[in-house]
Amino acid sequence: MNILFIVFFTFCLLSCNSSQSLHLDDVLKSDCFWDITGDKEVIGELNSCYKFLPNGQCFFYYYNFRNHKRTDSVYRYDDFDVIVPDAWSAKGDTLVIARGTYFKVVAFSKDSVLVETPVDTMVFRKNCHTIKEGKMF
């Protein structure tokens, strides 16, 4: 009985410590891209991603499809004459503001962030294999 209590107590301590050390802004800051997918979609259906830089800059990218085949390269989207802030921020662990769009954070881990907008639910999935090729258009 004592062993069961010790195992349960240790598990609780480890769970509390690991959840407190994971913060949304630290998760998003990386040299990786964050693929945008629907919350029930498979990775193969993606066509765009974000990159959240540690200095607060945020850029939007489209995947490059040559001959209708999926590649691992992306082009930075050019907003033309539409003024969109190339910035991001996290408000605690519940809100991400990326390029002027507000995303309510439902859940997150080190590899994915489940978010909601008034219109849609989606998942940002960390992808460290994507290659940046430049600007689109």
C-alpha positions in Angstrom: 0.0 0.0 0.0 2.8 2.4 0.9 4.5 1.7 -2.5 1.3 2.6 -4.3 1.0 5.9 -2.4 4.7 6.8 -3.1 4.2 6.0 -6.9 1.0 8.1 -7.0 2.6 11.0 -5.1 5.7 10.9 -7.4 3.5 10.9 -10.5 1.6 13.9 -9.2 4.8 15.9 -8.5 6.3 15.1 -11.9 3.0 16.0 -13.7 2.8 19.4 -11.9 6.5 20.3 -12.5 6.3 19.4 -16.2 3.1 21.3 -16.9 4.4 24.4 -15.2 7.6 24.5 -17.2 5.8 24.5 -20.6 4.7 28.0 -21.7 3.0 28.8 -24.9 5.4 31.6 -26.0 8.4 29.3 -25.4 6.8 26.5 -27.4 6.1 28.8 -30.4 9.5 30.4 -30.5 11.6 28.1 -32.6 13.5 27.9 -35.8 10.7 25.6 -37.1 7.5 26.3 -39.1 4.0 25.7 -37.7 1.8 23.9 -40.3 -1.8 24.9 -40.3 -4.3 22.0 -40.5 -7.9 21.4 -39.5 -8.3 19.8 -36.2 -9.4 16.5 -37.8 -7.3 16.7 -41.0 -4.2 14.7 -41.8 -0.9 16.4 -42.5 -1.2 15.7 -46.2 -4.0 18.3 -46.5 -1.9 21.3 -45.4 -1.0 24.2 -47.7 0.3 27.0 -45.4 2.2 27.6 -42.2 3.4 30.3 -39.8 6.9 31.0 -38.5 7.0 32.6 -35.0 10.4 34.2 -34.5 11.8 34.8 -31.0 12.0 38.6 -31.7 8.2 38.9 -32.1 8.1 38.8 -35.9 5.7 36.4 -37.6 5.5 35.4 -41.2 3.0 33.5 -43.3 4.1 31.0 -45.9 2.5 28.8 -48.6 3.8 25.4 -49.6 5.3 25.1 -53.1 3.4 22.7 -55.3 5.2 21.8 -58.5 3.2 19.6 -60.9 0.6 19.2 -58.1 3.1 17.3 -56.0 3.7 18.2 -52.3 7.1 19.5 -51.5 8.8 20.5 -48.3 9.6 24.1 -49.5 7.6 27.2 -48.7 7.4 30.7 -50.1 6.7 33.7 -47.9 3.3 35.2 -48.8 3.4 38.7 -50.1 0.4 40.8 -48.8 0.7 43.2 -51.6 -0.9 46.5 -50.6 -2.8 45.0 -47.6 -1.2 46.2 -44.4 -0.7 43.2 -42.1 1.5 43.4 -39.1 4.4 40.9 -39.3 4.2 40.3 -35.5 3.0 37.8 -33.0 2.5 37.6 -29.3 1.0 35.3 -26.7 -1.2 36.4 -23.9 -0.5 33.9 -21.2 -1.2 30.4 -22.4 -4.7 31.1 -23.7 -4.3 33.5 -26.7 -2.1 33.9 -29.7 -2.2 37.0 -31.8 -0.5 36.3 -35.2 -0.4 38.9 -37.9 -3.5 40.6 -36.5 -5.5 37.4 -36.1 -6.7 36.3 -32.7 -6.5 32.6 -31.9 -8.0 31.2 -28.7 -5.7 28.4 -27.5 -7.6 25.3 -26.4 -4.6 23.1 -25.7 -0.9 22.9 -26.5 2.1 20.6 -26.3 5.7 21.1 -27.4 4.7 19.9 -31.0 1.2 21.2 -31.5 -1.2 24.0 -30.6 -5.0 23.5 -30.9 -6.6 26.9 -31.6 -10.1 28.4 -32.3 -11.2 31.4 -34.2 -14.8 32.6 -34.4 -15.1 30.7 -37.7 -12.9 27.6 -37.4 -10.8 25.2 -35.2 -7.3 24.3 -36.4 -4.1 22.9 -35.2 -0.6 24.4 -35.6 1.8 21.4 -36.0 5.5 22.0 -35.5 7.5 21.1 -38.6 11.3 21.4 -38.5 11.9 19.9 -42.0 10.4 22.7 -44.1 12.7 24.7 -46.3 12.2 28.5 -46.9 12.6 29.5 -50.6 11.7 33.2 -50.7 8.7 35.3 -51.5 5.6 34.2 -53.4 4.7 36.2 -56.5 
